[in-house]
Amino acid sequence: MFGKLANLFGFLPSNIGIDLGTANTVVFAQGKGIVLYEPSVVAIDVKTGKVLAVGKEAKIMLGKTPENIQTIRPLRDGVITDFEATKVMLSYFINKAVGGGIFKVKPRVVIGVPSGVTQVEKRAVIDASKSAGAREVYLIAEPMAAAIGAGLPIEEPIGNMIVDIGGGTTEIAVISLAGIVVSNSIRVAGDEMTEAIIQHVKKKYHLLIGEQTAEKVKIELGSAIYEDEERFMEIKGRDVTGLPKVVNISNRDVTEALEDVISSIVNAVKNTLERTPPELASDIAERGITLAGGGSLLKNLNVRIEQETSIRTFYCEDPITAVARGVGSVLDNIELIRKVSME
């Protein structure tokens, strides 16, 4: 009876796990699962400093705002570049995830961050989270969180390889006995794919397109390998004279545009494998490579990695939420949190 009343009135903390991504933030609430999936964007009135929108509402404004409104992505390449905007965004997401209650108890928060973050960047995430209302904050390397979310046996003496491709970073790790044995973190991922399309269209068609248009092109036509069937998509933008223009872009164009980014990711995977101890490499050859993260959903990326490594490559269940499910699943296991925490 007391438990129900306490929960009703907000006495019990609703601990949460956060995948704080460059492109999107995913929040897992203890006892509820995934409760929030929103773009990591904040819209601010630069004259007054007032926050106008956060998340989905702010993303709609990208590229469409007057001079007095600025849309900010407070994270770049997986790390905080605008502390105040991050604090506002985290506060909004934490409050939305925890929900109402007459008396709120500050939650324990576990956050997935890139494995290559510096001490200064770690401190910025912790400070922003505490300023946003967290009681205590633990940081877990994103590939470790993704491996947990993917259901890999991370605590066993077995080599598990995870490739987590988000918006700002690609995180690659070989995990055994709840520790990262070999890792590689490169700041090349989904955002760089989008930018590569923007630059290719500008160079080949003399057409300027926005981020949201390039994102649609990536989803509709993007592929990590050249496809036999040629497909086209009509895109609209502004030509070099400043006038509106419409062109048809093909999937082969997009594959060409993405080649440098894909090569960087594949080479990072191969480099990690080359540095992996032989016994663990043998496990990976037998068990395969697991893909996670929204950026990994580029068509045929698993095929490309498999072709170049000769190792079976497959997607975990729901790759987009793997990190959030990973940090969420350890919320009530403080011993495991401490074991896999970066601190």
C-alpha positions in Angstrom: 0.0 0.0 0.0 2.8 2.4 1.0 4.6 1.6 -2.2 1.6 2.6 -4.4 1.1 5.8 -2.4 4.7 6.7 -2.5 4.8 6.1 -6.3 1.7 8.2 -6.7 3.0 11.1 -4.8 6.5 10.9 -6.3 8.5 9.8 -3.3 10.1 6.9 -5.2 12.8 7.9 -7.6 12.3 7.0 -11.3 15.8 6.2 -12.3 16.6 6.8 -15.9 19.2 5.8 -18.5 20.0 8.2 -21.3 21.6 7.7 -24.7 22.8 11.3 -25.1 23.3 11.4 -28.9 24.5 14.0 -31.3 21.5 13.5 -33.5 18.9 12.1 -31.1 18.4 11.5 -27.3 16.8 8.3 -26.2 15.6 7.9 -22.6 14.8 4.7 -20.7 12.8 5.0 -17.5 13.1 2.3 -14.8 10.0 0.1 -14.8 8.7 1.7 -18.0 11.2 1.0 -20.8 11.9 3.5 -23.6 9.8 6.6 -22.8 11.4 9.3 -25.0 13.1 9.4 -28.4 13.7 13.0 -29.6 16.1 15.0 -31.7 19.0 16.6 -29.7 18.0 20.1 -30.8 17.2 23.3 -28.9 15.6 26.5 -30.3 16.4 29.8 -28.6 15.4 33.4 -29.0 18.8 35.1 -29.3 17.4 38.5 -28.2 15.8 37.3 -25.0 17.7 34.1 -24.3 14.4 32.3 -23.9 14.1 28.7 -24.9 11.3 28.3 -27.4 11.4 24.6 -28.2 13.3 21.4 -27.4 13.5 18.1 -29.3 10.9 17.4 -32.1 9.4 20.9 -32.0 12.9 22.4 -32.3 14.0 20.1 -35.2 11.0 21.2 -37.3 12.5 24.7 -37.2 15.9 23.7 -38.6 16.8 25.9 -41.6 13.5 27.8 -41.3 14.0 30.4 -38.6 14.2 34.2 -38.7 17.4 35.9 -37.5 16.2 36.2 -33.9 15.7 32.5 -33.5 18.6 30.1 -33.4 18.3 26.3 -33.6 21.2 24.6 -31.7 22.6 21.1 -31.7 24.3 21.3 -28.3 26.4 18.2 -29.0 28.9 17.7 -31.8 30.7 14.4 -32.5 29.2 12.9 -29.4 30.4 15.6 -26.9 29.0 18.8 -25.4 29.8 21.9 -27.3 27.2 24.2 -25.7 26.9 23.6 -22.0 23.9 25.8 -21.3 21.8 24.4 -24.2 22.7 20.9 -23.1 21.6 21.6 -19.5 18.3 23.0 -20.8 17.8 20.0 -23.1 18.6 17.4 -20.4 16.4 19.1 -17.9 13.5 19.0 -20.3 14.1 15.3 -21.2 14.6 14.3 -17.5 11.5 16.0 -16.3 9.5 14.6 -19.2 10.7 11.1 -18.5 10.3 11.2 -14.8 6.8 12.6 -15.0 4.6 14.2 -12.4 4.3 13.7 -8.7 3.6 16.0 -5.8 7.1 15.4 -4.3 9.8 14.6 -6.8 12.9 12.6 -5.8 15.9 13.3 -7.9 16.7 10.3 -10.1 19.9 8.2 -10.5 21.0 8.8 -14.1 23.2 6.5 -16.2 24.4 8.0 -19.5 26.0 6.4 -22.5 28.9 8.6 -23.8 31.6 8.0 -26.5 34.5 5.8 -25.3 37.0 8.4 -26.5 35.7 11.3 -24.3 38.2 13.3 -22.3 38.0 14.0 -18.6 36.9 17.6 -19.3 34.1 16.2 -21.6 33.0 13.7 -18.9 32.8 16.4 -16.3 30.7 18.6 -18.6 28.2 15.7 -19.0 28.1 15.0 -15.3 27.7 18.7 -14.4 25.0 19.3 -17.0 23.1 16.2 -15.8 23.2 17.3 -12.1 22.2 20.8 -13.0 19.3 19.3 -14.8 18.1 17.5 -11.7 20.0 14.2 -11.4 20.8 12.8 -7.9 23.8 10.8 -9.1 25.3 10.3 -12.5 27.2 7.3 -13.9 28.8 7.3 -17.4 29.1 4.1 -19.4 31.0 3.9 -22.7 28.5 3.7 -25.6 29.9 0.5 -27.1 29.6 -1.2 -23.6 26.0 0.1 -23.2 25.2 -1.0 -26.8 26.6 -4.5 -26.1 24.5 -4.8 -23.0 21.4 -3.6 -24.9 22.1 -6.1 -27.6 22.1 -8.9 -25.1 25.7 -9.9 -25.6 27.3 -12.0 -22.8 29.7 -9.2 -21.7 30.6 -10.7 -18.3 31.7 -14.0 -19.7 35.3 -14.8 -20.9 34.2 -14.5 -24.5 35.1 -12.0 -27.2 32.2 -9.8 -28.2 32.6 -7.2 -31.0 30.1 -4.3 -31.2 30.1 -1.5 -33.7 27.8 1.3 -32.6 27.3 4.0 -35.3 25.5 7.0 -34.0 25.1 10.6 -35.4 28.4 11.9 -34.3 30.7 9.0 -33.5 31.4 5.4 -34.5 32.3 3.3 -31.5 33.9 0.0 -31.9 34.9 -2.3 -29.0 35.9 -5.8 -28.2 34.4 -6.8 -24.8 35.2 -9.6 -22.5 34.7 -10.1 -18.7 32.7 -6.9 -18.4 35.6 -4.8 -19.7 36.6 -3.2 -23.0 39.8 -5.0 -24.2 40.3 -3.1 -27.5 38.4 0.0 -28.7 38.3 2.5 -31.4 36.3 5.8 -31.4 36.2 7.9 -34.6 34.2 11.1 -35.1 32.8 9.9 -38.4 29.2 8.6 -38.4 25.6 9.5 -39.5 26.1 13.3 -39.5 29.2 12.9 -41.8 27.1 10.8 -44.2 24.5 13.6 -44.4 27.1 16.3 -44.9 28.8 14.2 -47.6 25.5 14.1 -49.5 25.1 17.9 -49.2 28.6 18.5 -50.5 28.2 16.0 -53.4 25.0 17.6 -54.6 26.6 21.1 -54.3 29.6 20.0 -56.3 27.9 17.9 -59.0 24.6 19.7 -59.4 25.5 23.2 -58.2 22.5 22.8 -55.8 22.3 23.8 -52.2 20.2 21.5 -50.1 19.4 21.5 -46.3 20.2 18.9 -43.7 16.7 17.5 -43.6 16.6 17.0 -47.4 20.0 15.3 -47.3 18.8 13.0 -44.5 15.8 11.9 -46.6 18.1 11.2 -49.5 20.3 9.1 -47.2 17.4 7.1 -46.0 15.7 6.6 -49.4 18.8 6.1 -51.7 21.8 5.6 -49.4 23.8 2.3 -49.6 27.2 1.1 -48.6 27.7 -0.8 -51.8 26.7 -0.1 -55.4 23.3 -1.6 -56.3 22.4 -3.1 -59.7 19.1 -1.4 -59.9 19.3 2.3 -60.4 16.7 4.4 -58.5 16.0 8.1 -58.5 14.6 10.7 -56.2 13.6 14.3 -56.9 15.2 16.9 -54.6 14.6 20.6 -54.3 17.0 23.3 -53.3 18.6 26.6 -54.3 21.1 26.9 -57.2 24.2 29.1 -57.2 22.2 32.1 -58.6 19.9 31.9 -55.6 16.9 30.6 -57.4 14.9 27.5 -56.6 15.9 24.4 -58.6 14.8 20.7 -58.8 17.1 17.8 -59.8 16.8 14.0 -59.9 19.5 12.3 -57.9 20.3 8.5 -58.3 21.2 5.9 -55.7 24.5 5.5 -57.4 25.3 9.2 -56.9 24.5 8.8 -53.2 26.7 5.7 -52.9 29.6 7.6 -54.5 29.0 10.5 -52.1 29.1 8.2 -49.1 32.2 6.2 -50.1 34.8 8.1 -48.1 32.7 8.0 -44.9 32.0 4.3 -45.3 35.6 3.5 -46.0 36.6 5.3 -42.8 34.2 3.2 -40.7 35.2 -0.1 -42.3 38.9 0.7 -41.9 38.3 1.5 -38.2 36.6 -1.9 -37.8 39.5 -3.7 -39.5 42.1 -1.7 -37.4 40.3 -2.8 -34.2 40.3 -6.5 -35.3 44.0 -6.2 -36.1 44.7 -5.1 -32.5 42.5 -7.8 -30.9 44.2 -10.6 -29.0 44.2 -13.9 -31.0 41.9 -15.8 -28.6 39.3 -13.1 -28.6 39.7 -12.7 -32.4 38.9 -16.4 -32.7 35.7 -15.9 -30.7 34.6 -13.0 -33.0 35.3 -15.0 -36.1 33.0 -17.6 -34.7 30.3 -15.4 -33.2 30.3 -12.5 -35.6 30.2 -8.7 -35.4 27.1 -6.9 -34.0 25.9 -3.6 -35.3 24.0 -1.0 -33.3 23.0 2.7 -33.5 20.9 4.6 -36.0 23.8 5.3 -38.4 24.3 1.5 -38.8 21.0 1.3 -40.6 22.4 2.6 -43.8 21.4 0.0 -46.4 24.0 -2.8 -47.0 26.4 -1.6 -44.4 26.4 -5.0 -42.8 27.1 -6.6 -46.2 30.1 -4.2 -46.8 31.7 -4.9 -43.5 31.2 -8.6 -44.0 32.8 -8.5 -47.4 35.8 -6.6 -46.2 36.4 -8.6 -42.9 35.1 -12.0 -43.9 33.3 -12.1 -40.6 29.5 -12.5 -40.3 28.0 -9.1 -39.5 24.4 -8.7 -38.2 22.2 -6.1 -36.5 21.1 -6.4 -32.9 17.4 -6.1 -32.2 16.2 -2.4 -32.6 19.7 -0.9 -33.2 18.5 2.7 -32.6 17.6 2.0 -29.0 20.4 -0.4 -28.1 22.5 2.1 -26.0 19.4 3.4 -24.2 18.3 -0.2 -23.4 21.8 -1.0 -22.2 22.0 1.9 -19.8 18.4 1.3 -18.7 19.0 -2.4 -18.0 21.7 -1.7 -15.4 19.8 0.9 -13.5 18.9 -1.4 -10.6 22.2 -3.2 -10.6 24.6 -0.8 -8.8 27.4 -3.5 -8.8 27.3 -3.9 -12.5 27.1 -0.1 -13.0 30.3 0.3 -11.0 31.9 -2.5 -12.9 31.3 -1.1 -16.3 31.3 2.7 -15.4 33.9 4.9 -16.9 34.6 6.5 -13.5 
